[in-house]
Amino acid sequence: MLDPIQAVISGGTVVTMDANRRVIDDGAVSIDDGAIVHVGRRDEVAALTDGWITMDVGGGLITPGLINTHTHLFQTLLKGLGDDRSLNRWLLEMTAPAAAQLTAPDCEVAAMHGAVEAIRSGCTTLVDFMYVHPHRGLTDAVVSGLDRVGVRAIVTRGFMTRGTELGVPAPLIETADEAIADCARLAAMHMGDSRIQIGIAPTLLWMIGEEDLRATRAYASQSDSLITYHLAETDFEVAYAAEHYRMSESALLERAGFLGADLLAVHCTKVSPRDIDLLANYDVKVSYNPISNMYLAAGVPPIPAMRSAGLTVGLASDGPASNNNQNMIHVLKAGALLQKVAAQDPMALTAGDVLEMATIGGAQAIGMADRIGSIEPGKRADLAIFRFTNPFATPVHDPVSALVYASSGSEATTVIVDGRLVMKEGEVTTVDEEALLRSSAAAALGLASRAGLRPSATWR
């Protein structure tokens, strides 16, 4: 792994995302031993760092590294195979059959490819939701791939305990006790790791039981682990909760003792005002996945209402099979526009709002706001540098607007994680990207062949 650098990044606009949301023109950030040391105007920081290496960003934008609060990296190998289907069809006809055929090498190369996509869009932190386990060791492979590329991550060990009657392949079913034991094993292996943490993730309401929710809560509370869970994503979950439990899904989670400040609820497209109040009462966090919600026609989560209720909302791409990439710059624009059109209000979600969700909001959502998410002395040096030199993003009047609304997704030039240069002037430094793309293409073809999958291509 690369050594942390001592350097001053200067000559650009610094968007701090600190408590005052300072934006510093002609600003600079100094980093040393993996941490941020100084933040201020270029001349001020230069006076405090005589003799340090200086990296001039040429008028670019310096932001906290973006944070992707929800993805499924094994799906990197499934891009384009589930197009134009409802969520249930997408899951049962494509994702589940492919998942049953996964190998550890598949998962490692998929995680590496997805991590490179993240870096290339200025993203430094990922929350991966690894919910398919036809055999042991697949989460280990995801962790290995992320570690090799050098990103920061919370890898959540997902599981499903039932669902064969609804089409879930039997090899993907396991007991909650087995999943929790494996999660504890992984957490022990990575205790003290500065970049990789382990969380736990029961998958969907109709794939787990109430007793599994209780067991998850007991483990998470004892181990201080992040929990993440797909909540009220489609009408199917709403109907399932009403039929099987005679209450809303959120109310069931409350009855099970599952709700808490350590819960990251994903999607929430079908939550009611009562659900929002309940989630806010327990300080539950929310992961907003706009492109996936549109791709699968799942619905529009009421993000402005959630924010008004005091809920913390982070931004996410979701898995590469329902996006179909990991480019967080694309997610910024889609996240703002989806809420504007749903509310017919141009102020429903602004450029600043979505950038906040992708930085300090995301850090708060995953319990890491004391370490990342803003550019402040003492925090870890997770930074993204964007340069607007292409015809899509230029001319630039407001660099935040240019990033959110005008960028093509390739404007990130340099990315730093924990003080390490994982991308420098457009070149990923931790892996051979060309060789990686060849390996992931071969793995994708092999997996699709074993699972008997072909593109849906309904347009033909």
LUMLO-860567 format. One record per atom (N, C-alpha, C): x, y, z; residue in one letter. Coordinates in steps of 0.2 Angstrom, whole numbers, plus 2048, in hexadecimal, padded with zeros to 3 digits. Each point is the difference from the previous one (the first is absolute). Layout:
N
XYZA...
//
This chain:
460
8047FA800M7FC806800M804806800M7FE8057FDL8048077FFL801803807L805804801D801804806D7FC806800D7FE803805P7FD806800P8058067FEP7FD8057FDI8048057FEI800806805I805804800Q800807803Q8008057FAQ7FB804800A7FF8047FAA7FB806801A8008057FCV7FB805800V7FD8007FAV7F97FF800I7FC8007FAI7FD8077FFI8028047FBS7FE807800S7FE8037F9S7FE806800G7FE8037F9G7F97FE7FEG7FC7FF804G7F97FE7FEG7FB803805G7F97FE7FET7FB802805T7FF7FA805T800801806V8007FB805V7F9800803V7FC7FB7FFV7F97FF803V8017FC806V800803806T8027FD806T7FB7FB803T7F98027FFM7FB7FC803M800800808M804805803D800800807D7FA803803D7FF801806A7FA803803A7FE8067FDA8048047FEN7FE8077FDN7FF7FF7F8N8027FA7FER7FF7FF7F8R8058057FDR806802802R8048047FDR8027FE7F9R8018057FBV8027FF7FAV8068057FFV8067FD7FFI806805800I8038007F9I7FF8067FDD8038017F9D808801801D8037FD7FBD808800800D8027FE807D7FD7FA801G8027FD807G8057FA7FFG8017FD806A8057FB801A7FF7FC806A8027F97FFV7FF7FB805V8077FD801V802800806S8077FC801S7FE7F9804S8047FB7FEI7FF7F9803I8067FD802I8007FD805D8067FC803D7FE7FA804D8047FB7FFD7FE7FA804D7F97FD7FFD7FD8017FAG7F97FE7FFG7FB805803G802805802A7FB805803A8008077FDA7FB803801I7FF8077FEI804805805I8048047FEV804804805V7FD808800V8008027FAH7FE8087FFH7FB8007FBH7FB805801V7FB8027FBV800807800V8018037FAG7FF808800G8028027F9G8018077FFR8028037FAR8077FD7FER8028017FAR8067FD7FER806803803R800807801D806803803D8007FF808D7FA7FF803E8007FE807E8047F9801E7FD7FB7FCV8037F9801V8078007FEV8028047FBA8078007FEA805802805A7FE805804A804803805A8017FB806A7FC7FB800L8007FB806L8037F97FDL8028007FAT8027F97FDT8078017FCT804805802D8068017FCD8047FA7FFD8027FE7FAG8047FA7FEG7FB7FA7FEG7FA801801W7FC7FA7FEW7FF8007F9W7FF7FA7FDI7FE7FF7F9I7F98037FFI8008047FAT7F98037FFT7FD7FD7F9T7FA7FE801M7FC7FE7FAM7FB8057FEM8028037FAD7FB8067FED7FB7FD7FCD7F9801801V7FB7FD7FDV7FD8047FAV8048067FFG7FE8047FAG7F98037FFG7FE802806G7F9803800G7FA7FB800G8027FA802G7FB7FB801G7FC800806G7FC7FB802L7FC800806L8027FA804L801802807I8037FB805I7FA7FF805I7FE7FA800T7FA7FE804T8027FA805T7FC7FF805P8017FA804P7FF7FA7FBP8037FA801G7FF7FB7FCG7F87FE800G7FD7FE7FAL7F97FF800L7FF7F9804L7FA7FF803I7FE7FA804I7FA7FD7FDI8017FA7FEN7FB7FC7FDN7FD7FB805N7FA802802T7FD7FC806T7FD7FA7FFT8007FD7F9H7FC7FA7FFH8027FD7F9H8037FA800T8017FD7FAT8017F9801T8007FC7FAH8017F8800H8057FF7FBH806800802L8068007FBL8007F97FCL7FE7FB802F8007FA7FCF7FC8017FAF7FB805800Q7FC8017FAQ8048047FAQ806801802T8048037FAT8007FC7FAT8007F9801L8007FB7FBL7FA7FF7FDL7FA804802L7FA7FF7FDL7FD8067FCL8048057FFK7FE8067FDK7FC7FE7F9K7FA8037FFG7FC7FF7FAG7FC7F97FFG8017FC805L7FC7F9800L7F9801803L7FE805803G7FA800803G7FC8077FEG8018027FAD7FD8077FED7F97FF7FFD7FC805802D7F98017FED7FB7FA803D8027FF807R7FC7FB804R7FE803806R7FA7FE803S7FE802807S8057FD805S801803806L8047FD805L8007F9801L7FA7FD801N7FF7F9801N8027FC7FAN7FF8027FAR8027FC7FAR808801800R802806801W8078017FFW8047FC805W7FD7FF806L8047FC806L7FF7F97FEL7FA7FD7FFL7FF7F97FFL8027FD7F9L8008047FBE8027FD7F9E8078017FFE803805803M8078027FEM8057FF806M7FF805805T805800805T8007FA804T7FB7FD802A8007FA804A8047FA7FDA7FE7FE7FAP8037FB7FCP8088017FFP8028077FFA8078017FFA8037FF807A7FD803805A803800807A8017F8802A7FC7FC7FEA8017F9802A8067FD7FDA8038037FBQ8067FE7FCQ806803802Q800805804L806804802L8067FC803L8068027FET8067FD803T803806804T8057FE804A804805803A8048047FCA8037FE7FAP8048047FCP7FB8057FCP7FA7FE7FFD7FB8047FDD7FF806804D7FF7FF807C7FE805805C806805800C8067FD800E806804801E8018057FAE8007FD7FAV8018057FAV7FA805800V7FA7FE801A7FA804800A801806805A8027FE806A802806805A8058047FEA8057FE7FDM8068047FDM7FD8057FBM7FD7FD7FBH7FD8047FBH7FC805802H7FB7FF805G7FB805803G804805803G8057FE804A804805804A8048057FBA8027FD7FBV8038057FBV7FB8057FDV7FA7FD7FEE7FB8057FEE7FF805805E7FF7FE806A7FF805806A806805800A8067FE800I806805800I7FF8057FAI7FF7FD7FAR8008047FAR7FA806801R7FB7FF804S7FB805801S801804806S8067FF803G801804806G7FE7FD807G7FE7FA800C7FD7FD806C8057FC803C801801807T8057FD804T7FD7FB805T7FA800801T7FD7FB805T7FA7FD7FDT7FF7F9801L7FB7FC7FEL7FD7FC805L7F97FF800V7FD7FB805V7FE7FB7FBV8037FA801D7FE7FA7FBD7FB7FC804D7FB7FE7FDF7FB7FB803F8007FA7FCF8047FB803M8017FA7FDM7FC7FA803M7FA7FF7FCY7FB7FC803Y7FF7F97FDY8047FE7FCV8007FA7FDV8067FB802V7FE7FA802H8067FC803H7FE7F97FEH8017FE7F9P7FF7F97FFP8057FB803P806803802H8057FD804H804805803H8047FD805R804805805R8058037FCR802806803G8068047FEG7FF8057FBG7FA8017FEL7FE8057FAL801807803L7FE802806T801806803T808802801T8037FA802D808801801D8038027F9D7FD7FE7FBA8038027F9A7FE8077FEA7FA802802V7FE8077FFV805805804V8017FE807V804804804V8078007FDV8037FB7FDS8067FF7FDS8018057FAS7FB8007FCG8008047FAG800807802G7FC802805L800807802L806803803L8037FB804D806802803D8068017FBD8007FC7FBR8058007FBR8008077FCR7FA8027FFV7FF8067FCV802806805V7FE800806G802805805G7FB805802G7F97FE7FFV7FB804802V7FE7FF807V7FC804803R7FE7FF807R7F97FD7FFR7FE7FB804A7FA7FD7FFA7FD7FD807A7F9800800I7FD7FB805I7FD7FB7FCI8027FA801V7FE7FA7FCV7FB7FC805V7F98007FET7FB7FE804T7FF7F97FET8007FB805R7FE7F97FER7F97FF800R7FD7FF7FAG7F97FF800G7FE7F9800G7F97FF801F7FE7F9800F7F88007FFF7FE7FA7FEM7F97FF7FFM7FE7F9803M7FB7FF803T7FF7FA804T7FA7FC7FDT7FC8037FBR7FA7FD7FDR7FF8037F9R7FB7FE7FDG7FE8037F9G8007FB7FBG8017F9801T8017FC7FAT7F97FF7FDT7FA801804E7FA7FF7FDE7FE8067FCE804805800L7FF8067FCL8058007FAL8057FB800G8058007FAG807801802G801801807V807801802V8047F97FFV8057FF7FDP8047FA7FFP8027FD807P7FF7FA801A8027FD806A807801803A8058007FBP807801802P801807804P7FB8047FFL801807803L7FD800807L7FD7FB802I7FC800807I8057FE805I800803806E8047FE805E7FD802807E8027FE805T7FD802807T803807802T7FC803804A803807803A8067FE804A8007FB804D8057FE804D8077FF7FCD7FF7FD7FAE8067FF7FCE8038067FDE7FB8057FEA8028067FDA803804806A7FD801806I803804805I8077FD802I8017FA801A8067FD801A8068027FBA7FE7FF7FAD8058027FBD801808800D7FB804802C801807800C805801806C7FF7FD806A805801805A8077FE7FFA8007FA7FCR8077FE7FDR8038057FCR7FD8037FCL8038057FBL801807804L7FC802805A801805804A8077FF804A8017FA803A8067FF804A8068017FCA8007FD7F9M8058017FCM8028077FEM7FB804800H8028077FEH7FF805806H8007FE806M800804806M8078057FFM7FF806801G805805800G8038027F9G7FC7FD7FBD8028027F9D7FE8077FFD8048047FDS7FF808800S7FB8017FAS7FF7FB7FBR7FC8027FAR7FA7FB7FFR8017FA803I7FA7FB7FEI7FD7FE807I7F9801800Q7FC7FE806Q7FB7FB7FDQ7FD7FC805I7FB7FB7FEI7FA802804I7FA8007FCG7F9800803G7FC7FA7FEG7FA801802I7FB7FA7FFI7FA8037FCI7FD7FB7FCA7FB8037FCA7FA7FA7FEA7FB800804P7FB7FB7FEP7FD8047FAP7FE7FC7FBT7FF8027F9T7F98047FFT7FB7FC800L7F98037FEL7FB7FD805L7FA803801L7FB7FD804L7FE7F97FFL7FF7FF7F9W7FD7F97FFW8067FB7FFW806802802M8057FB800M8037FF807M7FD803805I8027FE806I7FA800805I8017FE806G7FA800805G801805806G7FB801803E800805806E8067FE805E8017F9801E8057FE804E8078017FEE8018017F9D8068027FDD802807802D7FA8047FFL801807802L803801807L7FD7FC805R802800807R8077FE801R8027FB7FCA8067FD801A8058057FDA7FF8037FBT8048057FDT801806805T7FB803803R800805804R8057FE806R7FF7FA803A8047FE806A8078007FEA8027FD7FAY8078007FEY8038077FFY7FC8057FCA8028067FFA801804806A7FC800805S800804806S8067FD804S8027FA800Q8057FD804Q8078027FDQ8008007F9S8068017FCS8028077FES7FB804801D8008077FDD8018007F9D7FC7FC7FCS8008007F9S7FB8047FCS8018027FBL7FB8037FBL7FC7FB7FEL7F9801800I7FB7FC7FDI7FE8047FAI7FF7FC7FAT7FC8037FAT7FB7FB7FET7FB8037FDY7FA7FC7FEY7FC8037FBY7FD7FD7FBH7FC8027FBH7F9801803H7FE806800L7F9802804L7FB8037FBL7FA7FD7FFA7FB8037FDA8028027F9A8037FC7FCE8038027F9E7FA8007FBE7FC7FB800T7FA7FF7FBT7FA7FF804T7FA8007FCD7FA7FE802D7FF7F9803D8057FC7FDF7FF7F9802F8027FF808F805804802E802800807E7FA802804E7FD8067FEV7FA803804V7FA7FB800V7FF7FC7FBA7FA7FB800A8027FA804A8077FE800Y8027FB804Y7FF801807Y802806802A800802807A7F9800803A7FB8027FBA7F9801802A7FD7F9801A8027FC7FBE7FD7F9800E8027FB805E807800801H8037FC805H800802807H801807801Y801803807Y7FA804802Y7FC8027FBR7FA805802R803807803R8058027FDM803806802M8058027FBM802807800S8058027FBS8077FD802S8048007FBE8077FD801E804804805E7FF806801S804804805S7FD7FE807S7F97FF800A7FE7FE807A8027FA802A8017FB7FBL8027F9802L808801802L8048047FDL806801802L801803807L7FB804802E800803807E7FE7FA805E7FB7FC7FER7FE7FB804R8067FB802R8047FF7FAA8067FB801A806803804A7FF807801G806803804G8058027FBG7FF8007F9F8058007FBF8028087FFF7FC804801L8018077FEL805803805L8058057FDG805803805G8048047FCG804804803A8058057FCA8057FD7FCA8017F9801D8057FD7FDD7FD7FC7FAD7FA8017FEL7FC7FD7FAL8008057FAL8037FD7FBL8008047F9L7FB7FD7FCL7FA8037FFA7FA7FE7FDA8018027F8A8007FB7FCV8018017F9V7FA8017FCV7FF8047FBH7FB8027FCH7FA804803H7FC7FC804C7FA804803C7FC8037FBC7FF7FE7FBT7FC8037FBT7F8800802T7FE7FB804K7F97FF801K7FE802808K805804803V7FE802807V7FB805800V7FB7FF805S7FB805801S802806805S7FC805801P802805805P8017FD807P7FC7FB801R8007FD807R8077FC801R8027FD7FAD8067FC800D806805801D8008067FDI805805800I801802807I7FA801804D800803807D8037FA804D7FF7FA7FFL8027FA804L8088007FFL8028007F9L8077FF7FFL804806803L7FD806800A803806803A8017FF807A7FB7FD803N800800808N8057FB802N8037FB7FCY8057FC802Y8078027FDY8008067FCD8068027FDD8037FC7FBD7FB7FC7FCV8027FC7FBV8038047FAV8057FD7FDK8038047FAK7FD7FD7FAK8018047FAV7FD7FE7FAV8058007FAV8007FB7FCS8048007FAS7FC8017FAS8018067FCY7FC8027FAY8037FE7FAY7FD7FC7FCN8037FC7FAN7FB8027FAN8018067FEP7FB8037FAP8017FC7FAP8067FF7FDI8007FD7FAI7FD7F9800I8027FC805S7FD7F9801S7F8800801S7FE805803N7F8801801N7FD8017FAN8038047FBM7FD8017FAM8017FA7FBM8067FD800Y8027FB7FCY7FB7FA801Y7FE7FE806L7FB7FB802L7F9802801L7FF8077FFA7F9803800A7FD7FE807A805801805A7FE7FE807A7FB806803A8028067FEG7FC806803G805805802G7FD805803V804806802V800801807V8067FF804P7FF801807P7FF807802P7FC802805P7FF807802P805803804P8068017FCI806803803I7FF807804I7FD8047FDP7FE807803P7FD7FF807P7FB7FC800A7FC7FE806A8047FD805A8047FC7FEM8057FC805M805805803M8038057FCR804805802R7FD805805R7FA8017FES7FC805804S7FE7FD807S8007F9800A7FE7FD807A8077FF804A8058027FDG8077FF804G8047FA7FEG7FD7FC7FBL8047FA7FEL8078027FDL8057FC801T8068007FDT8007FC7F9T8018037FBV8007FD7F9V8078007FDV8027FA7FEG8067FF7FCG7FE7FE7F8G8058017FCL7FE7FF7F9L8047F97FEL7FD7FD7FBA8037F97FEA7FE7FF7F8A8047FB7FES8007FE7F9S7FB7FA7FFS8007FC806D7FD7F97FFD8057FC7FCD7FE7F97FFG8057FC7FDG8008017F8G8067FE7FDP8018017F9P7FB7FD7FCP7FC7FB802A7FB7FD7FCA7F9804800A800805804S7FA804800S8018077FFS8068027FDN8028077FFN8018037F9N8057FD7FCN8047FA801N808802801N801804804N807801801N801803807N806802802Q801802807Q802808800Q7FE8037FBN803807800N7FB805804N803802805M7FD804805M7FE8077FEM8048037FBI7FE8067FDI7FA8007FCI7FE7FA7FDH7FA7FF7FDH7FA800805H8027FD805V7FB800806V7FE807803V805804800L7FF807803L7FA8037FBL8018007FAK7FB8047FCK7F97FC800K8007FA7FFA7FA7FC800A7FC801807A804800805G7FD801807G7FC807801G8038057FDA7FD806801A7FA8017FBA8017FE7FAL7FB8007FBL7FA7FC801L8007FA803L7FB7FC801L7FB803805L803803805Q7FC803806Q7FC8077FDQ8048037FCK7FD8067FDK7FA7FF7FCK8007FB7FBV7FB7FE7FCV7FA7FD804V8027FC805A7FA7FD804A7FC805804A804805803A7FC805803A7FE8067FCA8028007FAQ7FF8067FBQ802806804Q806800803D803805803D8088007FFD8028057FDP8088007FEP804801806P7FD802806M804800806M7FF7FA805M7FD7FB7FDA7FF7FA804A8067FD803A8058007FBL8077FD802L8058047FCL804804803T8058047FCT8077FC7FFT8048037FCA8077FE7FFA8037FF806A800805805G803800806G7FD7FA805G7FA7FF7FFD7FD7FB804D8037F97FED8007FE7FAV8027FA7FEV8087FF801V8048057FFL807800802L8017FE807L7FC804804E8007FE808E7FE7F9801E7FB7FD7FDM7FE7F9801M8067FC7FEM8048027FBA8057FB7FEA806801804A801805804T806801804T7FE7FF808T7FF806803I7FF800807I7FA7FC802I7FA8017FCG7FA7FC801G8017F8800G8047FE7FBG8027F9800G8047FE805G805804803A8047FE805A7FC800807A7FB804801Q7FB800805Q7FC7F9800Q7FE7FF7FAA7FC7FA7FFA8037F9802A8078007FFI8037FA801I804800807I7FF805804G803801806G808802800G8028037FBM8078027FFM8018077FFM7FB804803A8018087FFA806803804A8027FC805D806803804D8067FE7FCD8007FD7FAR8067FE7FDR8018027F9R7FA8007FCI8008027F9I7FA8047FFI7FF8027F9G7FA8047FEG801807800G805803803S8018077FFS808801800S8028067FEI807802800I801804806I8027FD805E802804806E8067FD804E804804803P8067FD803P7FF7FB805P8037FA800G8007FB804G7FC7FA7FDG7FC8017FBK7FC7FB7FCK8057FC7FCK7FE7FA7FER8047FC7FBR8008047F9R8067FF7FDA8018047F9A7FD7FB7FBA7F98017FFD7FC7FD7FBD7FE8067FBD8038017FBL7FF8067FBL7FF7FE7F9L7FC8047FDA7FF7FF7F9A8018077FCA8048007FBI8018067FCI7FD7FF7F9I7FC8057FEF7FD8007FAF8028067FCF8017FE7F9R8028067FCR7FC8007FAR7FD8067FFF7FB8017FAF8048037FAF8027FB7FCT8038027FAT7FD7FD7FAT7FA7FD800N7FD7FD7FAN7FA8057FEN7FE7FF7FAP7FB8047FEP7F97FF804P7FF7FB803F7FA7FE803F7FF805806F805800804A800804807A8028077FFA8038027FBT8028077FFT7FB8047FBT800807801P803804805P7FD7FF807P804802805V7FE7FF807V7FF807803V7FA801802H7FF806805H8007FE807H7FD7FA802D8007FD806D8027F9800D8067FF803P8037F9800P7FB7FA803P7FC802805V7FC7FB803V7FA7FE7FBV7FE8057FDS7FB7FF7FAS8037FC7FBS8068027FEA8037FC7FAA8017F9802A8027FF806L8017F9802L7F97FC800L7FB803803V7F97FC801V7FC8007F9V8008067FDY7FB8007FAY8047FF7F9Y8068027FFA8038007FAA8057FB7FEA8037FC805S8057FC7FFS7FE7F97FDS8057FE7FCS7FF7F97FDS8017FA804S804801805G8017FB805G8077FE800G8048037FCS8087FE7FFS804806802S7FD805804E804806802E8057FF806E7FF7FA804A8057FF805A8077FF7FDA805803803T8077FF7FDT8047FD805T7FF802807T8047FD805T7FC7FF806T8017FA803V7FC7FE805V8057FD806V7FF802806I8047FE806I7FC7FD805I8027FA802V7FC7FC805V8057FF806V7FF803806D8047FF806D8078027FFD8008067FCG8078037FEG8047FD7FBG7FD7FB7FCR8037FC7FBR7FD8027F9R8048017FCL7FE8027F9L7FE7F97FCL7FA7FF800V7FD7FA7FDV7FF8027F8V7FF8067FEM8008027FAM8048077FFM8048007FBK804806800K8008027F8K7FE8067FFE7FF8037F9E7FD7FB7FBE7FB7FD803G7FC7FC7FBG8027F9800G8057FE804E8037F97FFE7FF7FD807E7FC7FA800V7FF7FC806V8077FD802V802801806T8077FE802T8017FA803T7FA7FD803T8017FA804T7FF7F97FCT7FD8007FAV7FF7FA7FCV8028027F9V8017FA7FCD8008017F9D7F98007FDD7FE8067FEE7F98017FEE7FE7FC7FAE8058007FBE7FE7FD7FAE8007F8801E8047FD804A8007F9801A7F97FE804A7FF805805L7FA7FF804L7F97FF7FCL8008057FBL7FA8007FCL7FF7FA7FBL8067FD7FER8007FA7FCR7FE7FA805R802800806S7FE7FB805S7F9800801S7FD806801S7F9800802S7FC7FF7FAS8028017FAA7FC7FE7FAA8007F9800A8057FD801A8007F87FFA7FC7FD806A800803806A7FC7FD805A7F98017FFA7FE8067FDA7F98017FFA7FD7FC7FBA8047FE7FAL7FE7FC7FBL7FF7F8803L8057FF804G8007F9803G7FA7FF805G7FE805804L7FB800805L7F98007FCL7FF8047FBA7FA8007FCA7FF7F97FCA8057FD7FES8007FA7FDS7FD7FA805S804800806R7FE7FB805R7F9801802R7FD806800A7F9801803A7FB8007FAA8027FF7FAG7FC8007FAG7FC8077FFG804805801L7FD8077FFL8028037F9L7FB8037FDR8018047FAR7FD807801R8028057FDP7FD807801P7F98007FEP7FC804803S7F98007FFS7FE8037F9S8048067FFA7FF8037F9A7F98017FEA7FC802804T7F98017FET7FF8047FAT8048057FEW8008047FBW8007FC7F9W8037FA800R8017FC7FAR7F97FD7FER
//
